[in-house]
């Protein structure tokens, strides 16, 4: 059989045994591999416990059925690994090495362990080893590029097993014996042919079938293509195909000869689409991708894709969407044919059409969530029916299923270097769609990678405004995950880029964020200095609401530094700013903070009056949670002022409000006790 379909740009975790796949042959190889699992390793022979997972290597050229054998082995030993099978593909369809950082992150995601956005390779692989330390899993690593990838992902426990699929040996991994694949045995190879042609044609001329197997060197991929050719021609005899294959001259071997014959038999339109599918990101294709690449209708693309599957030239992916995969053993041949038959300008136009279609799908994917916006509804209705999602759930399912291809599209668009305008639009819409459907926190790891790509384009094209935006987004994600020092470096770089672009928004935002980073690091003087700079800019531009917010942050820095007088003045200015801006809720919160600082400063009577004023504004803002917290603070202040009766009334009011809405009761009491 051809290589089984696995996730091209990620991993998949499955805990149920694989369904019966109709696997053929490889009896000897399976027996050897299972024996190798039980074989005592060098550490065991020396009396030491094996420190790491054992690695089994299945070596063979693409098209030899190496992945199918690995999947069959995984299915047969799955019961010995109750925590499931983790799958990852370590090379892109064009042979490019997948970075270990991305592999480790995807494996952690499959284990439902969230890794911090921006974490480096060492941290991610360490987290992966920690996650696998108390598990018994089988790790199936397909299309391994080099031993370093396997070594970095290998669990530090002998209870796990790694099955690596590669073209050659893995020099550098200790105690590995390769299982090198040749062709199938003749009986299994003939059976594989008969599954496509039916048994009658094989029975009529068994010698011709054996001759065809020999011409195909019993390679599963070549036999699958041969079977597809025969299935498309019910009147053709097996001997006819054997003659055609024998007449083919291709120096790349049996697979090349059969592929050349099958490709030459295709009409021009499907042949052109097949060539262009080599441009599909991550080798994953859906009808929209094929339609855009070939410049045809979506329904026509779907029909052609299904025909190509019947010919053995594509594989259908197990997905809730119609999705297909270009076999890795054919990807290089398709790329070569595209370069031979299509001009560079035509290929670039096909890429541009594909990216433009992806942008429009992402726009539609996001717009379907904006049900409260009349403009968004109008824009959605103006979208062609083929690009429209019926409801938000369908859009989210599409986004989730197509995620590997979408992220690969962004990487390929940036790497191309000639489609930066489309790349920027694609990344902008991808960020918006992911945030709309999954939220910033859940999508953060993917967003981090996208923002880094945006930064690459901005630096290459010398776009300081976009560079500043990308740096700010990356720094925000750094800050949210506790890497404050790294965030500070990026905020300073964003400030420089914002000044270069003469962008007041970016510079003001960067200055405020630099202050926030210093505040988080405990450098309150520098924090106050940077908040002061940001405040001066906001006031100069008459940005009242933003200025009020910065006043509050400046007050916080002064409070931490013990400068209560300056903190009180800043909070009063914040209250005034929110009052002028008409932001009742923010005014109530600022008054509450002002009361807190007055209490710290030893002015309980002033704190009491301010707190009562804050309660009044919180009531107007209908913020019950803040009201309850303020009543508890009033109770504590009245206790300190020697008025237990009034304190009891305030406390009972707070408790009544908490009984009516107990959602945040514990947090409110905790906040009050800290005062």
Beta strands, then each sheet from edge to edge (+ up, - down):
strand 1: 11-14
strand 2: 54-59
strand 3: 85-89
strand 4: 138-144
strand 5: 161-166
strand 6: 178-180
strand 7: 284-286
strand 8: 315-316
strand 9: 323-325
sheet 1: 1+ 3- 4- 5- 2- 6-
sheet 2: 7+ 9- 8+
end
